[in-house]
Amino acid sequence: MKLQGKVALITGGGSGIGEASAKLMAHEGAKVAVIGRTKEKLDNTVADICQQGDEGLSISADISQPEEMQQVMQKIIDQWGRLDVVFAHAGINGVWAPLEELEPEDWQKTIDINLTGTFLTVKYAIPYLKKQGGSIIITSSVNGTRMFSNTGATAYMCSKAAQIAFMKAIALELGPCGIRVNAICPGKVSTDINQTTEARDIENLGKQVEFPEGKIPLTDGKAGTPEEVAQLVLFLASDASRFISGTEIWIDGAESLIKA
């Protein structure tokens, strides 16, 4: 198996891409800890992992809180004694609104979860990854990296763009320690993240653009699946990608190339 004997941490592992990645990594031999705020969803993911004969651990935590993320790392080490893979996936869409209507607290919440949460997840994992090397994968987005046409998503796009800068900076810093750092940039994927979007007065905001029919060239408009994204995450987590670091990979069926 590709991850036999390794231990993986996945934030946002209770649904969507995080859940699919957790199940796939476990199937490929990893012991998997899933982190999030909804304990019931995390427990369901772990139950599915255990049902297929693999090992999982659910830990309820707020990724934007330093003390909670420190406790997460300690629980993983207490359980399995090592950490090899970190998939910093958890995030929210937050408030999408005209800039003058975007409240400071709306901005801050998005930054705290998407960017600070990524920072804390990685920061507290580093001492354990350094012991044998490993892989860090960060979920960014087509928004803020290739695509800027979702007017009103300013806070979200800024958080996603900053994740790419963070990834590139620490790839250089951690490379000598044998730690690879990469980012995935999903486009339209069938998940429930849109439930975290609070849209305010954006219907007629910005320049209106007409896109080609089909929208997603590769699939004629059909969204990707969490399982398809999980295959990319598995590749980046495994030794098959051992010479890849500091790289963002778009997984969107080429949609962002026509919507930039």
N, C-alpha and C positions, 0 to 999 in steps of 0.2 A: 504493500500500500504506500501511497505517496507521502503520507504524514505519519507513518508508523512510529510510535514512541514519542511523538511531540505533543506539546500542550499549547492550546490556542485559547485566546481571549477574544470574544466578540461582543462589542457593545451594540445595543439595538438588536439583540438576538431573538426577540420575541415574535417577530413577524417579518414578512417580506424578504428582502435580500439577506438580512442578518440571519433570519431563521433558516433559509435555504442553504446559506453558507455553513452554518453550524452543523446541519444534518450531513452535508456533503463532506466536510472536514472529518466529522466523526466516522463516517462510512469509510473514509480513506485512512483511518488508523489513529487520528488525533483524539486526545482527551480534550473536551471543549467546555469552557466556562462561558455562559451567556449572561450578559449584563443589561439591565434596563430598569425602568421604573414600574412596570406592570408585572407583578410577581406571577399572576396567573398565566400570562402569556409565556413567560420564561419557563415556568414549570411544565407547560404543555410541550414546549420545544425539547426540554430535557427528557420528558416522558417518551417522546418519539425516538430520541436518540438511544435511550436505554432499551426501548422495545426492539430496536434493531441490533441489540447486543453490544452497544458501545457505551462509553463513559461520558457523562455530562454533569454539569454543576450550574445551578441557577443562583444568581446573586442580585438582589434588588439594590440599586444604587442610583444616585443622581450624578451623572458624569461631570457636571459643572461644579461639584463640591470636592475640594482637595481631600478632606478627611475621609470622605466616603470612598474615593478612588484608591487612597492608600490602603484602606481596609479591604477593598476588593483584591488588590495584589497579594496581600498577606493571606487571605483565605485561599487563593489559588495555590500559593506556595505551600501553605499548610496541608492542602489536599494532595498535591502532586509533586511538589518539590522543585519545579522548574517552570519556565515559560519560554516558548519558542516563537509563537506567532501572535501578533496583535492586529486585529481587524477593527479599526476605529470607524465604526459605521453609523452610530447613533446620530440623529439630527432631526431638525424640524424645518418646515417651510416658513413658519412664523407669519407675521403680518405683511401683506402685500398692499401697499397704499401709496398715493402721491406723497412726495417727500415732505411737503408741508403738513401732511396729516399723520405722518409716521412719528409716533411719540417716542421720546428717548427711552422709555422703558420697553417699548416694542423692539427697538433696535438692539438694546442691551440683552434682552432675553435670547434673541437669535444668535448674537455673537457669543454669549455665555455658553449656550449649548453646542452650537456647531463648531466654533473655533476654540474657545477655552476648554470645552469638553474634550476635544481632540488633543490639545496640549497636555491636559492632565492625564489622560489615558496613556499617552506616550511617555510623558515624564516619569511617572511612577513605575512604568514597566521596564525602563531602560536598565536599571541595575541587574535585573534578572536576565534580560536578553543578552547583556554583555558577557555573561558567564560562558555561553557557548555560541553566540551569534544567533541570528534569526531574521524574521521578516515582519515588517510593519506595512499594513495596507490601510490607506485612508480613503473614505468615500467622499469625493468632491461631487461635481456635477457638470453637465454641459453648460448650465447657467453660471455665468461669471468666468468661464474659461474660454468657451467658443461662442456661446450664445448670449446675447444681451437684449433680446427682443421681448422678454417678459417684463414689460414696463411695470414698475411698482414693486418689483422684487428686489429692491436695492439692498436691504440688509442681508437677505439670503445670498444674493450674488456676491456681495463683498465677503461674506464669511466663506464662501466656496472658493473664491479667488485666493483668499488668504491661506486656505488650507494647502493650495498648490505651492505657494511661496514657502510655507512651513515645511512641506515635504522635501522640497529641493534643498533647503538650508540644512535640514538635519540629515539628509542622505549623505552630504559631504562630511558632516560632523561624526556620524556614526559608522561610516564605511570602514574605517580602520579597525573597528570593533567587530567586523563581520556581520553587521546589521544592515539589511537592505530596506529601503523605504520607497514605496511607490504609491500612486493614487489611481483610483478608478473614477471615471466621470460618466455615470449613467445618464441616458436620456430618458425617454418615456418607457417606464417599466410598470407592469401591473402590480402595484403595491398600494398600501393605504396611507402613504405620506401626505397625499392631498387633504386628508382629514385634519392635518395640522396646519392647514393654510387658512388664514383669516383675511379675506379680500375686502378692501374698502375703496369704493369709488374709483375703480381702475378700468371700467368699461371703455371709456373714451380717452384714456390717458396715453399720451405719446403719439408717435407717428404710426398710422395704421398700415400694415404690410399685408399684401396678398401672397401667400405661399403656393408653390406648385401643388397640384392634386396628389394625394397619396401621402404627402408629408414625410414619411419615413421611406426613403428610396429602396432600402433592402427588402422591406416587407410590405410595401404598398399601404403603409399606415398602421399596420398591426404593431402593438406595443411589444416590447421584450418581456421576458419572464424573469422572476427572481432566480430561477434555476439556471438560466443562461448566464446571468451575471455571476452567480456562485462559481461557475466553471472558471471564470477569469480570476476570481479571488483565490480559488484553489491553486491555480497555476502560479500566481504570485507568492502564495504561501509556501509552495513546494520548492525543492531543490532544482526543479526543471527551469526555474527562472533565476538561477544563482548568479548570473552576470548582469541582471537588470536591477538598476537602482536609480532613483532620482527622476523617475519617468511617470507622466500621467498618460493613462490609456482611456480613450473615449469608447464607450460601448453603447451605441445609439442607432445602429443601422444607417449611419451617415446623415441622420436628420439635422444635426447641428451645422453641417456644411451648407445647407440651404436656408438656415434660419439665423445665421450670424448677424 
